[in-house]
Amino acid sequence: MNTDRLIAYFSMEIALELEMPTYCGGLGILAGDTLRAAADGQLPVAAISLLHRKGYFCQQLAADGSQTEHSCEWEIGNFLKELPARASVVISGRTVHIRAWQYDVKGAKGAVVPVYLLDTDLPENAEWDRRITDHLYGGDEWYRLCQEIVMGIGGVRMLRELGHRNLTRYHMNEGHASLLAMELLDEEALAAGRETFNHDDVESVRRKCVFTTHTAVPAGHDRFPLDMVAAALGRTEVGEMREIFCCGGSLNMTYLALNLSHYVNGVAKKHSEVSRRMFAGYKIHDITNGIHAPTWVAPSFQRLYDRYSPGWREDNFNLRHALSFPAEEVWEAHAEAKAALLDRVNHETNAGMETNVLTFGFARRIADYKRADLLLYDLERLKSIACQIGPFQVVFAGKAHPGDAVGRETIRKIFRAIEALKGHVRLAYLTNYDWELARLMTAGVDVWLNTPLPPLEASGTSGMKAAVNGVPSLSILDGWWIEGCIEGTTGWAIGSLLRLADPAQTTPLDAASLYDKIEKVVIPLYYNERDRFLDVMRHAIALNGAYFTTQRMLLQYVLSAYF
C-alpha cells in the first residue's frame, strides 16, 4: 500500500462516481472535485469519509410537487475494494468496530488519491451500531454525533492502521470531522508518555490542522449537548478544557475546528468576511471554491476546447483563449448541450420545451434562504414579459431535506406555478437532482439563475459549472458571484451589494430587479443581438471558467495552508 501521504482530507460526503450515492449536494461535489484535482496535480493526499450504504435519499415527486424519499441502494462491491485493516472507537462504553473500503481517484497523469470510506456494518457490532454509517445526514442528534465520532476519531485510527503515519496536515472540509483533533491530542500525549493532553499538545495539533468552513447559516454548524458528548465518549476533558471544546454550554464542532487549526478559510471573499463577523476573534482567510473543469465540461465543449485550446485539461487557464474561439462554433457546441438537456426535460415532464426558446435554469438544494421561488414572486409580471418582450422557459431541480417543511412547500409552490403559467411560460421540475443531472443542466440552459438571500450564500459552485460551458449567470451578488460578475460581460447581477436588513423588504426588491434584467437586458440580447450574447458566453468561459477551478483553488491551499 502507498503510504507516502502528507495530507489527510476529511469530508462527510464525497462525490466519487455517478452511481455512488456518497454525497448530497455542493459540499460533496466540491470534495470530489478537490480530490480529482489533487490526483491531477499528483498531490500526496489520502481522504476519509463514511460509506453511506443507503445514501442521502432518492426523491420522488407527486403531481402536486409533494416530495417523498427512499433509500438509495447500491452495489458496494462494484465500486470499492474492502481492506483487511480494522479500527475501533468506544461509544457509550461499547466498542464499535470499523472497516474501510477503498476507492482510487485517478489523475490525468496516472497519480492516485486513495479514498477510505468507513463502515460499521460488521457482525461483531451491536445491531444499532451497524447502522451508524448507513445514512448521510440521517437520524437524530445522537446518530449524527456517533457518525462524527466514527469519522473523526475512527478516521485517524484507520489511517494509522493503513500505514499513514507521516501525515503532516489534516484538512477538515466542514466541522463534521473536527473530533479528529481530539484523537491527535491523545496521540501527542501518548508520545510524550502522558495519559492526558495539555496545552503544549494543543499547539502541536493546531500546527497540523486546516479547517474550511462552508456555511453562513447557523443551522449548518453542528452542536451537541455536553452531557450527550460525555455519554458518548466517556471523557471529562470536553468540560474541563472549555476554551477549546465548548461554546454556549455545548460542543460546537465549528468552534472545535477553529480552536485547533492553524489555518482557517471561508470559501469566497464575502463568505470569509461574514465568517469573521460570526466568529469574532478568529483569523479566517479566503480561498474561493472552484470546480474540476474536465468533470463538468460538456462533450461538445470538450471537443471545441481540444480544437482551439489544447492542454486546457492540464492547465485550465488555457481557457482564457476562449475570446478567440469562433462564435458560430461556440453556439453549435451550446446547441448540442441544450438539445441533450431538453430531450430529458421533455421525456420526463412532457413540458414541450423548444430549443430555440431562451431557457433559464435553477437547480439547488431547496432551502428557504436559497429562494428557489424568487422568480415566481409575481406570476402576472412573468406572463407580461413573455407576451410583450419574448418567450422564455425555465427548468428547475432540487431536493428539500426531509425535515425541512419550508423547502418541501417551496417545491409544491413551483408545481402550482407550472399550472398557473401554462400557455404563457413553460416550466419544468426534474426529480432526483444529482451529479448527472447537474452536468446536463449547467451546460444545457442558456442562462443560470441563482437567487439566495444575502449574505447566506457561502460560495456556490453551480454558476462556475455553467460558466465553463459558456453559460452566463443572472444571479444575486453573493458568494462567488461578487468576484465573478462583470456586468454585461460575464453575466448580470440581480440587486446590488447594498442590502436592506429586513428580508421581507429585500425579496420584493430583488424580484423587481430580476424581472427588469430579464425584460430589459437578457431577452432582448438573446433574440436581437446574438453576437453580443455570444460575447458574454465567451467571456464567461475566458474569465470565470478559466479561473474558478479546483486547480487554482488547490494551488492556493498548497501555498497558504498545506506547505
NORPE-V648799 format. One line per field, one symbol per residue. phi: phi as a letter, one per 20 degrees, with the letter a starting at -180 (. if undefined). psi: psi as a letter, one per 20 degrees, with the letter a starting at -180 (. if undefined). burial: I if it has 9 or more other C-alpha atoms within 8 Angstrom, else O. A space follows every 10 residues. Layout:
phi = ???
psi = ???
burial = ???
This chain:
phi = .fdeddcddd bfcbedbged eebdaffffg fffffffffg elfedcdcbd flgdmeaeec cffenfeccb fdfbefffcc dfdffccbcd clneedecdc ddcdeeefdn fcdfdddebd fcffefgfff egefdfldme ffffffgfff ffffffffgf feneddfdcc eeenegdffg ffffffffff femdececff fgfffgfedc cdedcdegfe dfccgfffff ffemcdfgff dffdedbmmc edfffgfffd ceccbedaff ffffffffcg ndececcfgb cegffdffgf fgfffffdbg nfffcgfgff fgfefggfff ffffffffff ffgfgffedl fmfdfedgce ccbbfecgfe lfeffefcff fffffffedr fbccddaqdd ggeeffffff fffffffgff egnccecbce elgbgfffff ffeeeebedb cfefdeefbn cfffffffdm dfdcbffblf fgeeedgmdd qbedmbfede fegfefffff fffffffffe cffgffedcg ffffffgffg ffeeffdecf ffgfgffffd ded
psi = pojlqhppop phqpohqhjo lkrgchghgg gghghhhggg jkqmqqqpaq hmhjbeqppp prhjjppqqq qnqqngiihq ppqiqqrqrp pkippoqprq pppooprhji qpoppooqpj mqhiqqgghh ihjgppkraa ggggggghgg gfghgghggg hjjnijpipo oonrihjiih hghhgggggg hjkqhqrahh hghghhhiqp popiqjphii opqpqhhggg hghkqihghh mhighqokjr oohghggghk phppqrjrgg hhgghhhhmp iqoorpopra qoghhipqgh hghghhgilq jhghnhihii jhhjqpghhg hggghghghg ghggghghik ikqqhjpppq poorpnqgii lhjhhjhnhh ggggghghgq qrqppqqqqq qhjnhgghhg ghghhhhggh jpigppqqop rlpagghhgg ghhirhppqp lroqliogfp ihhhhggijj oqqnqqnrbh hhhioopjgi bqqpbrioqq hohhhgghgh gggghggggi fgghgghhmh ghghggghhg ghgghhgmqh ggghhggghh hg.
burial = OOOOIIIIII IIIIIOOOOI IIIIOOIIII IIIIIIIIII OIOIIIIIII IIIIIIIIII IOOOIIIOIO IIOIOOOOOI OIOOIIIIII IOOOIIIIII IIIOIIIOOO IIIIIIIIII IIOOIOOOII IIIIIIOOOO OOIIIIIIII IIIIIIIIII IIOIOOIOII IIIIIIIIII IIIIIIOIII OOOOOOIOOO IIIIIIOIII IIIIIIOOOO IIOIIIOIII IIIIOOOIIO IIOIIIIOOI IIIIIIIIII IIIIIIIIII IIOIIIOOOO OOOIIIIIII IIIOOIIIOI IIOIIIOOII IIOOOIOIII IIIOIOIOII IOIIIIIIII IIOOIIOOIO IOIOIOIIII IIIIIIIIOI IIIIIIOOIO OIIIIIIOII IIIIIIIIII IOOIOOIIII IIIIIIIIOO IOOOIIIIII IIIOOOOIII IIIIIIIIII IIIIIIIIII IOIIIIIIII IIIIIIIIII IIOIIOOOII IIIIIOOOOO OOOOOIIIII IOIIIIIIIO IIIIIIOOII OOIIIIIIII IIIIIIIIII IIIIOIIIOO IIO
